[in-house]
Amino acid sequence: MPLSLPPLPLLLVVVVASTSLVCYAQSATYPMDTESGILPELPTATAHRRLQSGEDPTLASLDEAVKELSFATDTLWLLLCGALIFFMQVGFTSLEVGSVRIASVESILLKNVLDVCVGGFCWWATGFAIAYSLQESQNAFFGQGLLSWPDDSTTPAAGTFSLSEWFFHWGYSTTAATIVSGGIAERARVESYLIYSAIMVSVIYPLVVSWTWNPDGWLRTSFDSPYYDYAGSGVIHLTGGIGALTGAVVLGPRSGRFKEGVDQADFDPHSLPLIVLGTLFLWFGWFGFNMGSTHALHTTAQAITASLIAVNVTLSAAMGGLSTFILRYIILKYHKYDVKAACNGVLAGLVSITGPCANVTPSGALIIGVVGGILYQISSWSIRLLKIDDPVDAFPIHGACGVWGVLAVALLDFSDGMGSISFAPNVGVGYQFGIQLLAVVVISAFVGASSLFVFGLFRMIHFLRVDAAPAIERCPRPSLEEGRRPERGTTSKLNNLNAGVSWDSRAHDFDDLSST
């Protein structure tokens, strides 16, 4: 299907001009040696040279060497975790491609590749500055302004370390945007989505971060206890989930979806292998996604926290997948193994544990995963009853389970015993729950209103939707059937398992409920 894009020369002019402006605005923040043209040497490097030259080490030089080693370790940790987060884009792409019809695959691939490119530029140009440049003397709602970076960019405390922080959080920002892509798949124009993605990474997501994760943000400083969301159940996943829900509502269903007389089996995922691979890729990347939020790994406490996070992520994902798998098997009229639902249950458990991953015990993670899987099922069923077309269940997974993850921070913090909050011992569960709930309302309202404005404007000027139905009708039927489940009402006999069990993974997966 041909894709309508602005003329290439115009795009090149815009990109080159924008890049030149940003480079000029930021050049003063990176002081360089005018003769050699390189950044000044880090002060802590002198300690290492003295030790290598055979000079007697002093307490000061040893202290500097330890600081340098700690700095290098923390930087490497962030870079490795950031790379794992970037690898999650492979998982999102595989999952989304497998969940749509085959005629839409090329468009989905293009959107996901350009999404990362647009996100990288926008996070560098404006997003990071808006999110993290607050100071106590300024307001607590948005950063210093556009194109601002720390002035002391050559010191470990704020300079080179800030570059690794930028790289790490770039992965977070593109995740929030990519979530939206799945919810509006198969009917949004590539151009309109990329513009929305740029707005998400440049403004919407950074503002949410500045309120929540910035040390001077108002949701962290306005109450006796700060809003707590360790790796982003609310900041990232709820933001993306609300954006996806808003886009799906404004766009409307795909042509023929939920209509009588149209075979809903035509909306089934075209490739279960890609869905399973995407899920496992995401699970793998999620360890870096959550563990990287320690931001450092040079102390015993940080190592213990990272280990706890790894265990909690594993248990919550496992229980989310199991609870969804069992629930789907029970509620379907013809008992079937639903592969796609099991994968989505794993993702529901991962999203649910992202916020409380560092302040709950492994037993709490088990509960979080089970509830997350059940909540995903209820939410997925609900949006289908409302005829909201979400091809990858972006809102049930990231939105609904993101809310649960934020609230579970207060409800299941058993680290210091029942009824206490480990990171805020002076407040009770009820008080912390109120702060978490307030954050859910604020994030949902802000992201929903912002997304509604953007998508509504695009719809008003007829720049939002492209109907893929003609292309799908022209696509040869054998191509659509390849890799899909058996037709409805048939079974796939298993040689080595119970021959009375069949496999199922359908876009209309809750239709059987109405007939039970």
Residue pairs with C-beta under 8 A, 6 or more apart in sequence:
1 103
1 104
1 106
1 107
1 468
1 471
3 106
3 107
3 110
3 190
4 189
4 191
5 11
5 190
5 191
6 191
15 121
18 121
18 125
19 121
22 124
22 125
22 147
25 146
25 147
26 147
26 149
29 148
29 149
29 150
29 151
29 153
30 39
30 149
30 153
30 154
31 39
31 40
31 153
31 154
32 38
32 39
32 40
33 39
33 40
39 154
40 154
42 68
42 154
42 155
42 156
42 160
43 64
43 155
44 64
44 65
44 67
44 68
44 71
44 156
45 68
46 61
46 64
47 60
47 61
47 62
47 63
47 64
47 65
47 68
48 65
48 68
50 57
50 61
51 57
51 61
51 65
55 61
57 65
67 156
68 156
69 298
70 296
70 298
71 156
71 160
71 161
73 296
73 297
73 298
74 161
74 164
74 295
74 296
74 297
74 298
75 160
75 161
75 164
77 292
77 294
77 296
77 297
78 164
78 165
78 167
78 168
78 292
78 295
79 164
79 167
79 168
80 288
81 168
81 288
81 289
81 291
81 292
82 164
82 167
82 168
82 170
82 171
82 288
82 292
83 288
84 284
84 285
84 287
84 288
84 289
84 292
85 168
85 171
85 172
85 175
85 285
85 288
85 289
85 292
86 116
86 171
86 174
87 281
87 284
87 285
87 288
88 171
88 175
88 281
88 282
88 285
88 286
88 289
89 112
89 116
89 174
89 178
90 278
90 281
91 277
91 278
91 279
91 280
91 281
91 282
91 283
91 284
91 285
92 112
92 175
92 178
92 179
92 181
92 182
92 278
92 282
93 108
93 109
93 112
93 278
94 274
94 275
94 277
94 278
94 281
95 182
95 274
95 275
95 278
95 279
95 282
95 343
95 392
96 108
96 112
96 181
96 182
96 185
96 278
96 391
96 392
97 105
97 108
97 109
97 271
97 274
97 278
98 269
98 270
98 271
98 272
98 273
98 274
98 275
98 277
98 278
99 182
99 185
99 269
99 275
99 340
99 391
99 392
100 108
100 185
100 186
100 269
100 270
100 391
101 186
101 266
101 267
101 270
101 468
101 472
101 475
101 480
102 270
102 475
102 479
102 480
102 482
103 468
103 471
103 472
103 474
103 475
103 480
104 185
104 186
104 468
104 471
104 472
105 270
107 186
107 190
107 468
108 181
108 185
108 186
110 190
111 181
111 190
111 193
111 194
112 178
112 181
114 190
114 194
115 174
115 177
115 178
115 181
115 193
115 194
115 197
116 174
118 194
118 197
118 198
118 201
119 170
119 173
119 174
119 177
119 197
119 201
120 170
120 174
122 173
122 198
122 201
122 202
123 166
123 169
123 170
123 173
123 174
123 201
123 202
124 166
124 170
125 146
125 147
125 202
126 146
126 147
126 202
126 203
126 206
127 173
127 201
127 202
127 203
127 205
127 206
128 149
128 166
128 169
128 170
128 206
129 143
129 144
129 145
129 146
129 147
129 148
129 149
129 206
130 142
130 143
130 145
130 146
130 202
130 203
130 206
130 207
130 210
131 143
131 169
131 205
131 206
131 207
131 209
131 210
131 213
131 214
132 143
132 165
132 169
132 209
132 210
132 213
132 214
133 143
133 144
133 145
133 148
133 149
133 150
134 140
134 142
134 143
134 144
134 210
134 214
134 215
134 216
134 217
135 144
135 216
136 216
138 144
138 216
140 211
140 216
140 217
140 218
140 221
140 222
141 207
141 210
141 211
141 218
142 206
142 207
142 210
143 206
143 210
143 214
149 162
150 158
150 159
150 162
152 158
152 159
153 159
153 160
153 162
154 160
165 295
168 292
168 295
169 209
171 289
172 232
172 235
172 236
172 289
173 200
173 201
173 205
173 206
174 201
175 236
175 240
175 289
176 200
176 201
176 205
176 236
176 237
176 239
176 240
176 243
177 197
177 200
177 201
177 205
177 240
177 243
178 240
179 237
179 240
179 241
179 243
179 244
179 394
179 398
180 193
180 196
180 197
180 200
180 240
180 243
180 244
180 247
180 394
180 451
181 193
181 197
182 244
182 390
182 391
182 392
182 394
183 241
183 243
183 244
183 245
183 247
183 248
183 390
183 391
183 392
183 394
183 395
184 193
184 244
184 247
184 248
184 251
185 391
185 392
186 254
186 391
186 468
187 251
187 252
187 254
187 255
187 465
187 466
187 467
187 468
188 247
188 251
188 464
188 465
188 466
189 463
189 464
189 465
189 466
191 463
192 458
192 463
192 464
195 454
195 458
196 243
196 247
196 451
196 454
196 455
196 458
199 450
199 454
200 243
203 450
204 239
204 243
204 446
204 447
204 450
204 451
205 236
205 239
207 446
208 235
208 239
208 443
208 446
208 447
209 217
209 235
210 217
211 217
211 218
211 219
211 220
211 442
212 219
212 220
212 227
212 229
212 234
212 235
212 439
212 443
213 220
213 229
213 235
214 220
215 221
219 226
219 227
219 435
219 438
219 439
219 442
220 226
220 227
223 435
224 424
224 426
224 427
224 431
225 421
225 423
225 424
225 426
225 427
225 431
225 432
225 435
226 423
226 424
226 435
227 435
227 436
227 438
227 439
228 355
228 359
228 409
228 410
228 423
228 424
228 432
228 436
229 235
229 355
229 405
229 406
229 409
229 439
230 290
230 293
230 309
230 354
230 355
230 356
230 357
230 358
230 359
230 409
231 289
231 290
231 292
231 293
231 309
231 354
231 355
231 357
231 358
232 289
232 293
232 354
232 355
233 351
233 352
233 353
233 354
233 355
233 356
233 401
233 402
233 403
233 404
233 405
233 406
233 409
234 355
234 402
234 403
234 405
234 406
234 436
234 439
234 440
234 443
235 443
236 354
236 402
237 351
237 354
237 398
237 399
237 401
237 402
237 405
238 398
238 399
238 402
238 403
238 406
238 440
238 443
238 444
238 447
239 443
239 447
240 394
240 398
240 399
241 394
241 395
241 397
241 398
241 399
241 400
241 402
242 395
242 399
242 443
242 444
242 447
242 448
242 451
243 447
243 451
244 390
244 394
244 395
244 398
244 399
245 383
245 388
245 390
245 394
245 395
245 399
245 448
246 447
246 448
246 451
246 452
246 455
247 451
247 455
248 388
248 389
248 390
248 394
248 395
249 388
250 452
250 455
250 456
250 459
250 464
251 389
251 455
251 459
251 464
251 465
252 389
252 465
253 387
253 388
253 389
254 267
254 389
254 391
254 468
254 469
255 467
255 468
255 469
256 262
256 266
256 267
256 469
257 264
257 267
257 387
257 389
258 264
258 387
258 389
264 506
264 507
264 508
264 511
265 487
265 488
265 506
265 507
265 508
266 472
266 480
267 391
267 507
267 508
268 484
268 485
268 505
268 506
268 507
268 508
269 275
269 340
269 484
269 505
269 507
270 480
270 482
270 483
270 484
271 483
272 339
272 340
272 483
272 484
272 485
272 505
273 483
275 339
275 340
275 343
275 505
276 339
276 343
278 343
279 343
279 346
279 347
282 347
282 350
283 317
283 346
283 350
286 313
286 317
286 350
286 354
287 309
287 310
287 313
289 354
290 309
290 313
290 353
290 354
290 357
291 306
291 309
291 310
291 313
293 309
293 357
293 358
294 302
294 305
294 306
294 309
294 358
296 302
297 303
297 306
305 358
308 357
308 358
308 362
309 357
309 358
311 362
311 365
312 353
312 356
312 357
312 358
312 360
312 362
312 364
312 365
313 350
313 353
313 357
313 365
315 362
315 365
315 366
315 369
316 349
316 350
316 352
316 353
316 357
316 365
316 366
316 368
316 369
316 372
317 346
317 347
317 349
317 350
317 353
317 369
318 346
318 349
318 369
319 349
319 365
319 366
319 368
319 369
319 370
319 372
319 373
320 345
320 346
320 347
320 348
320 349
320 350
320 352
320 369
320 370
320 372
320 373
320 376
321 342
321 343
321 345
321 346
321 349
321 373
322 345
322 373
323 345
323 369
323 370
323 372
323 373
323 374
324 341
324 342
324 344
324 345
324 346
324 348
324 373
324 374
324 376
324 377
325 337
325 338
325 341
325 342
325 345
327 373
327 374
327 377
328 336
328 338
328 341
328 342
328 377
328 509
329 335
329 336
329 337
329 338
331 512
331 513
331 516
332 338
332 504
332 509
332 512
332 513
333 512
333 513
333 515
333 516
334 502
334 504
334 512
335 501
336 501
336 502
336 503
336 504
337 501
337 502
337 503
337 504
338 503
338 504
338 505
338 509
339 503
339 504
339 505
340 505
340 506
340 509
341 377
341 505
341 509
344 376
344 380
344 393
344 396
344 397
345 372
345 373
345 376
345 377
347 397
348 372
348 373
348 375
348 376
348 396
348 397
348 401
349 368
349 369
349 372
349 373
349 401
351 372
351 397
351 398
351 401
351 402
351 405
352 368
352 369
352 371
352 372
352 375
352 401
352 404
352 405
352 408
353 360
353 365
353 368
353 369
353 372
353 405
354 402
354 405
355 402
355 405
355 406
355 408
355 409
356 364
356 368
356 405
356 408
356 409
356 412
356 413
357 365
359 409
359 413
359 415
359 422
359 423
360 368
360 408
360 409
360 412
360 413
360 414
360 415
361 414
361 415
363 414
364 408
364 412
364 413
364 414
367 412
368 404
368 405
368 408
368 412
371 404
371 408
372 401
372 404
372 405
375 396
375 400
375 401
375 404
376 393
376 396
376 397
376 400
376 401
378 400
379 395
379 396
379 399
379 400
379 401
380 393
380 396
380 510
381 510
381 513
383 390
383 395
383 396
384 510
388 395
390 396
391 507
403 440
406 436
406 439
406 440
407 433
407 436
407 437
407 440
409 432
409 436
410 421
410 429
410 432
410 433
410 435
410 436
411 429
411 433
413 420
413 421
413 422
413 423
413 429
413 432
415 422
416 422
416 425
419 428
419 429
420 428
420 429
421 427
421 428
421 429
421 432
424 432
455 464
458 464
459 465
472 480
485 492
485 503
485 504
485 505
485 506
486 492
486 502
486 503
488 506
490 502
491 501
491 502
492 502
492 503
493 499
494 501
